[in-house]
Every structure is written in structure tokens, then in C-alpha cells.
Amino acid sequence: MMAANWKMNLSLGEARELIGAIKQAHIDFGMVDVLIAPPFTTLPLACDLLAGTSVFVAGQNMHWEEQGAFTGEVSPLMLKEIGCSHVILGHSERRTLFFETSELINKKAVSAREAGLVPIICIGETLEERDAEQTFSVVETQLNESLESFRKKENHDQDFILAYEPVWAIGTGKTATPVQAQEVHRYIRDWLSRNFGQDRGDAVRILYGGSVKPDNIAELMAQPDIDGALIGGAGLKSDSFLSIVRYYKQ
């Protein structure tokens, strides 16, 4: 899966132009799933333009309640109603800038599944944590807490996607080397197998996020436990995004 997180970018006109380019592109959907995650203002447009296509649309965040007095929030049912199939949860910017905890992400993930959305749950360490050789302990703690309800078999039969995003590589131009990324993805895969069984551990998709570009995607995708990418800046322009999507041609 190649997933473009637009973050707080693109006007309605820019969104329409980018979506148009994606729709016109020759993509082998047997090789790759494609997803875009626009901001809330352009989600209805994206869902409308992509209805009936093979491109998925995701929300960038959501509240865990279905409705209520939560000014400024959007519920999972609202995302589902306009045509979203997925939702990004626990992105490092939500964790660091808005102080969202893994326990909160767990509540949102359960609510997303109950509404019929597939949560893309993000995890990853800071530069300070990596330098202190805490990467694996940080990742494991985030997995344990963000997927607590799933681990307790309350939702063991339900779908989710993981995205490993080393915080130090997001928007910095730095990218974990393929070896570094694979090492953490392998650790996540082993964690999944221990907690959900070998078959499910093998089946869950683990995306890599962090300064993914056309010139590094092929090497990243060559790693056995990297199942796609969560793309930031390179997902805002059709040429770079489509080059990443069509990594299989490199």
C-alpha cells in the first residue's frame, strides 16, 4: 500500500488537480493499493471524485465517540458516511504536538473498527530515543498500548495496518536506511506473531513512513517486512507520488 498523507495542505482546486492526475495514471492495482488522506475540508471532494475507483480515501484523525458535544472533532461515522475506508491514528504529529497517548489511540482504533474503518496505526521513536538505544522498547510499548484491546482478543478478528515512522525522519529529509527500517519492521512482525499468531503476524501490513521519495522507494520495498509507505511531502505532487506508487517499474 502506498498512502499519501496530505496533512494540512492543498486547496480544493489543488486537490482536484492531484486527484485527476491519479485517476488518469496507469496503475497496476494488482501490485499496489493506493490511498490518499486529505484534510477534512477536501475529504468530501476526494470521496466523490474517487467513488467507483480502486483508490482508497482516509481521514487523518477522528474522535472515538460517534457523536456529541466535541467541538472541532469528527466522528468515525462521519468519515464512513462520506466514503472513507481508512483512518490514520497516532501519527507522530498527533502524539507530539497534540499530546495524544497510546491509550487514546487504542480507544480510537476500536471505535474505527466498530464503524467499519480500517485504522492505520502509527508508531515510532524520536532521535533522542534512538540515540539512547531505546528504539525497540519504545516501539514495543507503543504497540502494547495502542493495540491493547486487539491484543486482549476483544477485536482479534478485525483489520488494522501499522505504520512505522521514525520521528527523526519525518519531514527532515533524513530517511532510515533500508537496513534500519527493516530491522524495526522485523521486530514489529515478530511482536505481531507473538500476540496474534504467525498467520496474522505475517498478514498485517507494516508501512514505512519518513521522507519517502521516488529515489529510495524501490530499495525500501525490497526489504522483506516493508509492505508499503506512508508518504508525506512527496505525496502532494502527482509526479513524485505516482513515481512512488509505480515503484514496481523501477
Secondary structure as GFF3:
##gff-version 3
##sequence-region A 1 250
A	DSSP	beta_strand	2	5	.	.	.	ID=ss1
A	DSSP	alpha_helix	12	24	.	.	.	ID=ss2
A	DSSP	beta_strand	34	37	.	.	.	ID=ss3
A	DSSP	three_ten_helix	40	42	.	.	.	ID=ss4
A	DSSP	alpha_helix	43	50	.	.	.	ID=ss5
A	DSSP	beta_strand	55	59	.	.	.	ID=ss6
A	DSSP	alpha_helix	76	82	.	.	.	ID=ss7
A	DSSP	beta_strand	86	89	.	.	.	ID=ss8
A	DSSP	alpha_helix	92	97	.	.	.	ID=ss9
A	DSSP	alpha_helix	102	114	.	.	.	ID=ss10
A	DSSP	beta_strand	118	123	.	.	.	ID=ss11
A	DSSP	alpha_helix	127	131	.	.	.	ID=ss12
A	DSSP	alpha_helix	135	146	.	.	.	ID=ss13
A	DSSP	alpha_helix	148	151	.	.	.	ID=ss14
A	DSSP	beta_strand	161	164	.	.	.	ID=ss15
A	DSSP	three_ten_helix	167	169	.	.	.	ID=ss16
A	DSSP	alpha_helix	178	196	.	.	.	ID=ss17
A	DSSP	alpha_helix	198	203	.	.	.	ID=ss18
A	DSSP	beta_strand	206	209	.	.	.	ID=ss19
A	DSSP	alpha_helix	217	221	.	.	.	ID=ss20
A	DSSP	beta_strand	229	231	.	.	.	ID=ss21
A	DSSP	three_ten_helix	233	235	.	.	.	ID=ss22
A	DSSP	alpha_helix	238	245	.	.	.	ID=ss23
A	DSSP	three_ten_helix	247	249	.	.	.	ID=ss24
###
